[in-house]
Amino acid sequence: MMMSKTIARNTLLVGVFILAGTAACAQQAQPIARRSSLSTDLGLTYAAERAEIAPGNCGCFWLQGGGADVAITFGKGLGIAAAFNGDHASNIAPGVDANRVAFMAGPRYTRRIHTWSADSQQERILQFFGEGLFGITHAFDSVYPASSGVASSANAFAMQAGGGINLRLSKNFGLRLLQVDYARTTLPNNASNTQNDLRLAFGIAWHFSRH
């Protein structure tokens, strides 16, 4: 009887050690889950662009319009963005208006900073971003030099480089406090066929994230 009890006790101890070893091995073999995040930002803005007919001969005027942009951030602030803008100016020359639409895309870097509002006792999140966008612009209902004389429309290369600040008011909604961009186009103008503009914008923004 004593021998049977000893064998049973030893068997139980061996079983416990085996189970413990198996659990430890399983814990070591289990892959470590990496936390990854994917976020999307949308913006709707009003914009004013200080434009020129040709460099060195200002003939400057203000284009006014708006834009919509979307950005996807994959991690560590790096992502891609795309923007669609539309602008208009009246009487840039006697009886001549300017109308443009542009689509551009390129890289964007976003940095998020947390702040604390003492008045509302709430945390605020500021998003600073910088980007370089490249694409095409279509100008229409105006006058542009052409090989056959003049044309009412033209297509050209477009570039926009700059950045802005989003203030998150809630989990998903916020404000585009300010966006400042250098905007370059290559529309024909009987000179250098380039335009170097300053674009200012502000509006509203949405943020969506998934972990």
N, C-alpha and C positions, 0 to 999 in steps of 0.2 A: 504493500500500500504506500509506504514511504517512497519507494522507487518510482511508482506511478505519479505521485505528486511532484517529485523532482523533475521527472521528464516533462510533465505538463507545464511546470513553471518555466523550465528552460525553453520549451517550444514557444511559449507565450512571449518570452523575452526576445527570442530570435525573430518572431513575427513582428514585434514592435520595432526592432532595429531595421528590419527590411522595409517596413512601411515608412519609417522616418527617412531612410536613405532614398527610397523611391520618390517621396515628396520633395526632398531637397534637389534631386536630379531634375525633376520636372520643373521646379521653380527656376533652376539655372538655365534649362533648355528653352523656357518660354521667352519669345522675342520681346524686347522692350518696345512698347508703343511710343512712337514719336508724335509729339503734338504738332500738328500742322494747321495752318489757318489760310483761308482764302476769303478775301473781302472784295466787295464791289462798291464803287462810289459813282453816283449820278449827280450831275449838276445842270441847272437851268439858269442862264445868266443874261442880264442886259449888258451891252457892251458899247463903248464909244472908242473909236479908233482915229487917232490923229494921222491923217493920210496926206500924201503929196502926189502931184501929177508926175513930177520927175525930180530926181535928186539934184540939188544945186539951184533949182528954180522952183522954190517952194510951191507957190500956188496951193498952199495947204488948206485943208478943209477937214471937217469931222464927219466920218461915217458913223451911223448909229444903227444898232440892230440888236441881235441876240445870238445865243448859241446854246448848244446842248453837248455835253461831254460825258463819257463813261470811262471808268478806269477799273481794271482788275489787278489787284495786288496779290502776288503769289506767296510772298514770304520775305522777311527782312527788308520790307519796304519797297522791293523791286516789283515792277509790274508794267503793264502796257495800257495805253489810253488812246481814245479816238474822239474827235470833236467835229461837229458840224456847225458852221457859222453862216449867218446871213446878215448883210449890211446894206444901207442905202444912204445916199447923200443927194441933196437937190441943188441944182444950179452951181456945180463946180466950175462951170464956164457958162456964158450966156446961153440959156436954153438947153444945157447939157446936164443930165443927171448921171449918177453912178450907182450901179447895183451889182452886188457880188454875192456868191455863195461859195463855200469852200468846205472840203472834206479832207481831214488830215489824221494821221495816226503815228504813234511812236512810243518810246519808252517814257515811263514816269517813275519817280522815286518819291515815296511818302514817308514822312516822319510824324509820329503821334506823340503829343505831350499832354500829360494830365495836369490840370490846375484845379484849385479849390476856390469856390465863390463864397466869401464870407457872408454876403447879403442873403443869398438863397440857401446857404448851407448845402450846396450840391457840388458834386465834382463836374468840371467841365473838361472836355477833350478838344484840343486844338490839333488840326491836321495841317501840316506844312507839306507842300508838294512842289516839285520841280519837274519839268518835262521838256522834251523836244519833239515836235510833231512835224510831219512832212506829208505833202499831198498835192492836191490840185485845186485851183480856183476857177470858177466860171463867172465872167463879167458879161452883163447883158444890158440892153436898152440904154446904150451910151454910144460914144464915138471912139473908135480905136483905129490907128493907122494899120493899113493892110497893103499887100502887094498890088491889089487892084484899086487902091485909093483909100477908102475908109470902110470900116465894118461896124455893125452895131453890137457885136459880141466878140469875145475872145476867151481862150483857155490858156492857163499858165501854171507854172510851178508855184507852190505856196509852202511857206515854212513859218512855224510859230514856236518860239522858245521863251520860257519864263517860268512862272510859278504862282502859287496862291495860298490862301489860308481858308480852311473850313473850320467853323465853330460848331461842334455837336451840341445841340440843345437837348436831345434825348437819345435813346439808343439808336434810332434810325434817321432822325431828321436834324437838319442844321442849316447854317447860313454860309454862303460863300462870301466872306467878309471883303476880300479883295483878290483880284487876279491881275497881274501885270505881265505883259508879253511884248517881245519884239516880234513884229510880223513883217515878213518879206514876201513879195510877189514879183513876178517877171512879166507883167502885162505890157504890151507895146505902148510906147509914149513918144516916139520920134526922138528919143535921146538914148539913155542907157538901157531902156526897157526893164527897169527895176523900180520897185517902190519899197521904202524902208519906213515902217510905221510903228507907232506906239499904241498898244491896245490895252484898255482898262475895262475891267468887268467885275460885276458883283451879282449875287442872286441867292438861290436856295440850293440845298444839297441833300442827298440821301445816302445813307451808309448801310450796307448789309454785310454781315460776316458769318462765316461757318468754321467751326473748329473740328 
